[in-house]
Amino acid sequence: MLYAIISEDVHDSLERRMAARPDHLARLEALRDEGRLVMAGPHPAVDSENPGEAGFTGSLVVAEFSDLATAQAWADADPYHIAGVYAKVVVKPFKKVLP
């Protein structure tokens, strides 16, 4: 089943986010290579694809996991979560309708 992992950053997270980014991306690339990643990306803090020093307010990952507990465990082990980038992480089932 698909799960949405919706994360909110702590205030002023950009430096921690950039430091943990290579490990974070490696985990996402592993999901992609397994054919389980639907989409992933950050929420810019301003209305721009490249927010610069404004940074990001959180992230969204939609991926396939065997169950909610497995999705939650994956989210809990995220390098961003471990590095203190995220203030809050919500994991919930997701049903893709379109496209």
Residue pairs with C-beta under 8 A, 6 or more apart in sequence:
1 64
1 65
1 66
1 67
1 93
2 38
2 62
2 63
2 64
2 93
2 94
2 95
2 96
3 62
3 63
3 64
3 65
3 68
3 71
3 91
3 92
3 93
3 94
4 60
4 61
4 62
4 90
4 91
4 92
4 93
4 94
5 59
5 60
5 61
5 62
5 63
5 71
5 74
5 75
5 78
5 89
5 90
5 91
6 58
6 59
6 60
6 89
6 90
6 91
6 92
7 58
7 59
7 60
7 61
7 75
7 78
7 80
7 81
7 85
7 86
7 88
7 89
7 90
8 57
8 58
8 86
8 87
8 88
8 89
9 17
9 55
9 56
9 57
9 58
9 59
9 85
9 86
9 87
10 16
10 84
10 85
10 86
10 87
12 55
13 55
13 56
13 84
13 85
13 86
14 53
14 55
14 56
16 80
16 83
16 84
16 85
17 42
17 55
17 56
17 80
17 83
17 85
19 83
20 79
20 80
20 82
20 83
20 85
23 79
24 78
24 79
24 80
27 74
27 77
27 78
27 79
28 37
28 40
28 61
31 37
31 40
31 63
36 63
36 64
36 65
37 61
37 62
37 63
37 64
38 62
38 63
38 64
38 96
39 60
39 61
39 62
40 59
40 60
40 61
40 62
40 63
41 59
41 60
42 56
42 58
42 59
43 56
43 57
43 58
43 59
43 60
44 50
44 51
44 54
44 55
44 56
44 57
45 51
45 54
45 55
45 56
45 57
46 54
48 54
58 86
59 80
59 86
61 75
62 94
62 96
63 71
63 74
65 71
65 74
68 91
68 92
68 93
71 91
72 91
75 81
75 89
75 91
76 89
78 86
78 89
80 86
81 89
